[in-house]
Amino acid sequence: AAMRDAGRLDDAIDLHAETLEIQERVLGKEHPDTLTSADNLAVALHSAGRLEEARDRYQDALEGMKTVLGEDHPLTLNTQVNLSAALRSLGEMDEGINLLAMAATKRALKLGEKHPDTVLTMNALGVAFLAAGQAGEAKPILEATLEQAAETFGPDSEAVFQGERNLALAEAASGDTDASVERLRAALERAGAGGRPRLRVCGHAAPRSRSEPSAGAGDL
């Protein structure tokens, strides 16, 4: 993770590939640690923009995790979310959205609707629909997610500010320009008052590896 953050992606990829090779030889391909390393390699490839390679690695890791850990295991779902992001970046929107929707449903059932990972995954799903030009699908998801984010993270949190921005975009895409403008104006005023002058659009951001904190879907 540190090398990826420093921009030394080639070094990170080489290190993850070497680690994976050793663990496959010593522990076996289906050992949980090996599967974790396989996902970490996919994350490094994804971060480097090597999307086809990342997709293939995610798919292999996901199948292994489903078999070894189970389809509802947190690590399995995190890899599924990462694969969804790679697919969407490759333009495979339908499959990416489908995987993300399944992960969101499983997280809601397993963790509860107000758990941070659930809220962030649902937000990512709404943004995915919006990016796919399906504002009608995105809007109710983003509305519900915004309410949950306020309860889970607090009304003045970054998650809520960004949720307001995403919902405003969905409203604009749905033709409700007045509501969109008013929502953006109010969000910017609150952001400025709270010392947060910058708002960014939530999308499928950098994927999250096993060694990083469980911040959610990696999309917010």
C-alpha positions as a Markdown table, in Angstrom:
| # | Residue | x | y | z |
|---|---|---|---|---|
| 1 | Ala | 0.0 | 0.0 | 0.0 |
| 2 | Ala | 2.8 | 2.4 | 0.9 |
| 3 | Met | 4.5 | 1.9 | -2.5 |
| 4 | Arg | 1.2 | 2.4 | -4.3 |
| 5 | Asp | 0.6 | 5.6 | -2.4 |
| 6 | Ala | 4.1 | 6.8 | -3.3 |
| 7 | Gly | 3.5 | 6.2 | -7.0 |
| 8 | Arg | 5.9 | 3.3 | -7.2 |
| 9 | Leu | 3.3 | 1.0 | -8.8 |
| 10 | Asp | 5.7 | -1.1 | -10.8 |
| 11 | Asp | 7.6 | -2.0 | -7.6 |
| 12 | Ala | 4.4 | -2.7 | -5.8 |
| 13 | Ile | 3.2 | -5.0 | -8.6 |
| 14 | Asp | 6.5 | -6.9 | -8.6 |
| 15 | Leu | 6.5 | -7.3 | -4.8 |
| 16 | His | 2.9 | -8.5 | -4.7 |
| 17 | Ala | 3.5 | -10.9 | -7.6 |
| 18 | Glu | 6.6 | -12.3 | -5.8 |
| 19 | Thr | 4.7 | -12.7 | -2.6 |
| 20 | Leu | 1.9 | -14.5 | -4.4 |
| 21 | Glu | 4.2 | -16.9 | -6.1 |
| 22 | Ile | 5.9 | -17.8 | -2.8 |
| 23 | Gln | 2.6 | -18.3 | -1.0 |
| 24 | Glu | 1.2 | -20.4 | -3.8 |
| 25 | Arg | 4.2 | -22.6 | -3.5 |
| 26 | Val | 4.4 | -22.8 | 0.3 |
| 27 | Leu | 0.7 | -22.5 | 1.3 |
| 28 | Gly | -1.2 | -23.6 | -1.7 |
| 29 | Lys | -3.5 | -21.6 | -4.1 |
| 30 | Glu | -6.5 | -21.9 | -1.9 |
| 31 | His | -5.0 | -20.8 | 1.4 |
| 32 | Pro | -6.7 | -17.6 | 2.7 |
| 33 | Asp | -3.4 | -15.8 | 2.9 |
| 34 | Thr | -2.7 | -16.7 | -0.7 |
| 35 | Leu | -6.1 | -15.5 | -1.8 |
| 36 | Thr | -5.5 | -12.2 | 0.1 |
| 37 | Ser | -2.2 | -11.8 | -1.8 |
| 38 | Ala | -3.9 | -12.5 | -5.1 |
| 39 | Asp | -6.4 | -9.7 | -4.4 |
| 40 | Asn | -3.6 | -7.3 | -3.3 |
| 41 | Leu | -1.9 | -7.9 | -6.7 |
| 42 | Ala | -5.1 | -7.2 | -8.5 |
| 43 | Val | -5.4 | -3.9 | -6.5 |
| 44 | Ala | -1.9 | -2.9 | -7.5 |
| 45 | Leu | -2.6 | -3.7 | -11.2 |
| 46 | His | -5.9 | -1.8 | -11.0 |
| 47 | Ser | -4.2 | 1.2 | -9.5 |
| 48 | Ala | -1.6 | 1.1 | -12.3 |
| 49 | Gly | -4.4 | 1.2 | -14.9 |
| 50 | Arg | -3.8 | -2.4 | -16.1 |
| 51 | Leu | -7.5 | -3.1 | -15.9 |
| 52 | Glu | -7.8 | -6.3 | -18.0 |
| 53 | Glu | -5.1 | -7.9 | -15.8 |
| 54 | Ala | -6.7 | -6.6 | -12.7 |
| 55 | Arg | -10.1 | -7.9 | -13.7 |
| 56 | Asp | -8.7 | -11.4 | -14.3 |
| 57 | Arg | -6.9 | -11.4 | -11.0 |
| 58 | Tyr | -9.9 | -10.2 | -9.1 |
| 59 | Gln | -12.0 | -12.9 | -10.8 |
| 60 | Asp | -9.6 | -15.7 | -9.8 |
| 61 | Ala | -9.3 | -14.4 | -6.2 |
| 62 | Leu | -13.1 | -14.0 | -5.9 |
| 63 | Glu | -13.8 | -17.6 | -7.1 |
| 64 | Gly | -11.2 | -18.9 | -4.6 |
| 65 | Met | -12.6 | -16.8 | -1.7 |
| 66 | Lys | -16.1 | -17.9 | -2.4 |
| 67 | Thr | -15.0 | -21.5 | -2.2 |
| 68 | Val | -12.7 | -21.1 | 0.9 |
| 69 | Leu | -14.3 | -18.3 | 2.9 |
| 70 | Gly | -17.8 | -18.3 | 1.6 |
| 71 | Glu | -19.8 | -15.8 | -0.5 |
| 72 | Asp | -20.8 | -13.6 | 2.4 |
| 73 | His | -17.4 | -13.3 | 4.0 |
| 74 | Pro | -16.2 | -9.6 | 4.3 |
| 75 | Leu | -13.0 | -10.3 | 2.3 |
| 76 | Thr | -15.0 | -12.0 | -0.4 |
| 77 | Leu | -17.4 | -9.0 | -0.7 |
| 78 | Asn | -14.5 | -6.5 | -0.7 |
| 79 | Thr | -13.0 | -8.4 | -3.7 |
| 80 | Gln | -16.4 | -8.4 | -5.4 |
| 81 | Val | -16.7 | -4.7 | -5.0 |
| 82 | Asn | -13.2 | -4.2 | -6.4 |
| 83 | Leu | -14.0 | -6.4 | -9.3 |
| 84 | Ser | -17.1 | -4.4 | -9.9 |
| 85 | Ala | -15.1 | -1.2 | -10.1 |
| 86 | Ala | -12.6 | -2.7 | -12.6 |
| 87 | Leu | -15.5 | -4.0 | -14.8 |
| 88 | Arg | -17.1 | -0.6 | -14.8 |
| 89 | Ser | -13.8 | 1.1 | -15.7 |
| 90 | Leu | -13.6 | -1.3 | -18.6 |
| 91 | Gly | -17.1 | -0.3 | -19.8 |
| 92 | Glu | -18.7 | -3.5 | -18.6 |
| 93 | Met | -21.4 | -1.6 | -16.8 |
| 94 | Asp | -24.2 | -4.2 | -16.5 |
| 95 | Glu | -22.0 | -6.9 | -15.0 |
| 96 | Gly | -20.2 | -4.4 | -12.7 |
| 97 | Ile | -23.5 | -3.0 | -11.4 |
| 98 | Asn | -24.9 | -6.5 | -10.9 |
| 99 | Leu | -21.9 | -7.5 | -8.8 |
| 100 | Leu | -22.1 | -4.3 | -6.8 |
| 101 | Ala | -25.8 | -4.7 | -6.2 |
| 102 | Met | -25.3 | -8.2 | -4.9 |
| 103 | Ala | -22.5 | -7.1 | -2.6 |
| 104 | Ala | -24.7 | -4.2 | -1.3 |
| 105 | Thr | -27.5 | -6.6 | -0.5 |
| 106 | Lys | -25.3 | -9.1 | 1.3 |
| 107 | Arg | -23.7 | -6.4 | 3.3 |
| 108 | Ala | -27.1 | -5.0 | 4.3 |
| 109 | Leu | -28.2 | -8.5 | 5.4 |
| 110 | Lys | -25.0 | -9.4 | 7.2 |
| 111 | Leu | -24.0 | -6.0 | 8.7 |
| 112 | Gly | -27.2 | -4.0 | 8.8 |
| 113 | Glu | -28.3 | -1.1 | 6.7 |
| 114 | Lys | -26.6 | 1.5 | 8.9 |
| 115 | His | -23.2 | -0.1 | 8.9 |
| 116 | Pro | -20.5 | 2.1 | 7.2 |
| 117 | Asp | -19.6 | -0.6 | 4.7 |
| 118 | Thr | -23.3 | -1.0 | 3.7 |
| 119 | Val | -23.9 | 2.7 | 3.4 |
| 120 | Leu | -20.8 | 3.2 | 1.3 |
| 121 | Thr | -21.6 | 0.3 | -0.9 |
| 122 | Met | -25.1 | 1.5 | -1.5 |
| 123 | Asn | -23.7 | 4.9 | -2.4 |
| 124 | Ala | -21.3 | 3.3 | -4.9 |
| 125 | Leu | -24.3 | 1.5 | -6.4 |
| 126 | Gly | -26.2 | 4.7 | -6.8 |
| 127 | Val | -23.2 | 6.4 | -8.5 |
| 128 | Ala | -22.7 | 3.4 | -10.7 |
| 129 | Phe | -26.3 | 3.7 | -12.0 |
| 130 | Leu | -25.8 | 7.4 | -12.5 |
| 131 | Ala | -22.6 | 6.8 | -14.5 |
| 132 | Ala | -24.4 | 4.3 | -16.6 |
| 133 | Gly | -27.0 | 6.9 | -17.5 |
| 134 | Gln | -29.7 | 5.4 | -15.4 |
| 135 | Ala | -30.6 | 8.4 | -13.2 |
| 136 | Gly | -34.0 | 7.0 | -12.5 |
| 137 | Glu | -32.4 | 4.0 | -10.8 |
| 138 | Ala | -29.8 | 6.1 | -9.1 |
| 139 | Lys | -32.0 | 8.7 | -7.5 |
| 140 | Pro | -33.9 | 6.6 | -5.0 |
| 141 | Ile | -30.8 | 4.8 | -4.0 |
| 142 | Leu | -28.9 | 8.0 | -3.4 |
| 143 | Glu | -31.8 | 9.5 | -1.5 |
| 144 | Ala | -31.9 | 6.5 | 0.9 |
| 145 | Thr | -28.2 | 6.4 | 1.2 |
| 146 | Leu | -28.0 | 10.1 | 2.1 |
| 147 | Glu | -30.4 | 9.6 | 5.0 |
| 148 | Gln | -28.4 | 6.6 | 6.2 |
| 149 | Ala | -25.1 | 8.4 | 5.8 |
| 150 | Ala | -26.4 | 11.2 | 8.1 |
| 151 | Glu | -27.3 | 8.7 | 10.8 |
| 152 | Thr | -24.1 | 6.6 | 10.4 |
| 153 | Phe | -21.5 | 9.3 | 9.9 |
| 154 | Gly | -23.2 | 12.4 | 11.2 |
| 155 | Pro | -25.0 | 15.3 | 9.4 |
| 156 | Asp | -21.8 | 17.3 | 9.0 |
| 157 | Ser | -19.6 | 14.4 | 7.7 |
| 158 | Glu | -17.8 | 14.3 | 4.4 |
| 159 | Ala | -19.9 | 11.3 | 3.4 |
| 160 | Val | -23.1 | 13.5 | 3.7 |
| 161 | Phe | -21.5 | 16.4 | 1.7 |
| 162 | Gln | -20.5 | 14.1 | -1.0 |
| 163 | Gly | -23.9 | 12.3 | -0.9 |
| 164 | Glu | -25.6 | 15.6 | -1.4 |
| 165 | Arg | -23.4 | 16.3 | -4.4 |
| 166 | Asn | -24.2 | 12.9 | -5.9 |
| 167 | Leu | -27.9 | 13.3 | -5.4 |
| 168 | Ala | -27.9 | 16.7 | -6.9 |
| 169 | Leu | -26.3 | 15.2 | -10.0 |
| 170 | Ala | -29.0 | 12.6 | -10.2 |
| 171 | Glu | -31.7 | 15.2 | -9.8 |
| 172 | Ala | -30.1 | 17.2 | -12.6 |
| 173 | Ala | -29.9 | 14.1 | -14.8 |
| 174 | Ser | -33.6 | 13.4 | -14.1 |
| 175 | Gly | -34.5 | 16.9 | -15.3 |
| 176 | Asp | -35.2 | 18.4 | -11.8 |
| 177 | Thr | -32.7 | 21.3 | -12.3 |
| 178 | Asp | -34.2 | 23.5 | -9.6 |
| 179 | Ala | -33.9 | 20.9 | -6.9 |
| 180 | Ser | -30.4 | 20.1 | -8.0 |
| 181 | Val | -29.2 | 23.7 | -7.9 |
| 182 | Glu | -30.8 | 24.3 | -4.5 |
| 183 | Arg | -29.3 | 21.1 | -3.1 |
| 184 | Leu | -25.8 | 22.0 | -4.4 |
| 185 | Arg | -26.1 | 25.6 | -3.0 |
| 186 | Ala | -27.1 | 24.3 | 0.4 |
| 187 | Ala | -24.4 | 21.7 | 0.5 |
| 188 | Leu | -21.7 | 24.2 | -0.5 |
| 189 | Glu | -22.8 | 26.6 | 2.2 |
| 190 | Arg | -22.6 | 23.9 | 4.8 |
| 191 | Ala | -19.3 | 22.8 | 3.5 |
| 192 | Gly | -17.9 | 26.3 | 3.7 |
| 193 | Ala | -19.3 | 26.8 | 7.1 |
| 194 | Gly | -17.8 | 23.6 | 8.3 |
| 195 | Gly | -14.4 | 24.3 | 6.9 |
| 196 | Arg | -14.9 | 22.0 | 4.0 |
| 197 | Pro | -14.7 | 24.2 | 0.9 |
| 198 | Arg | -14.1 | 21.2 | -1.6 |
| 199 | Leu | -16.6 | 18.7 | -2.7 |
| 200 | Arg | -15.8 | 15.8 | -5.0 |
| 201 | Val | -18.0 | 13.5 | -6.9 |
| 202 | Cys | -18.1 | 10.0 | -5.6 |
| 203 | Gly | -17.4 | 7.3 | -8.1 |
| 204 | His | -15.5 | 4.0 | -8.3 |
| 205 | Ala | -12.3 | 5.3 | -6.8 |
| 206 | Ala | -9.1 | 3.4 | -6.0 |
| 207 | Pro | -9.8 | -0.2 | -5.0 |
| 208 | Arg | -9.0 | -1.3 | -1.4 |
| 209 | Ser | -6.6 | -4.0 | -0.5 |
| 210 | Arg | -6.7 | -6.4 | 2.4 |
| 211 | Ser | -4.0 | -4.4 | 4.3 |
| 212 | Glu | -6.0 | -1.2 | 4.3 |
| 213 | Pro | -8.7 | -0.1 | 6.7 |
| 214 | Ser | -12.3 | -1.1 | 6.1 |
| 215 | Ala | -13.6 | 2.2 | 5.0 |
| 216 | Gly | -16.3 | 0.7 | 2.9 |
| 217 | Ala | -16.6 | 0.2 | -0.8 |
| 218 | Gly | -13.7 | 2.2 | -1.8 |
| 219 | Asp | -16.1 | 4.4 | -3.7 |
| 220 | Leu | -16.6 | 7.3 | -1.4 |
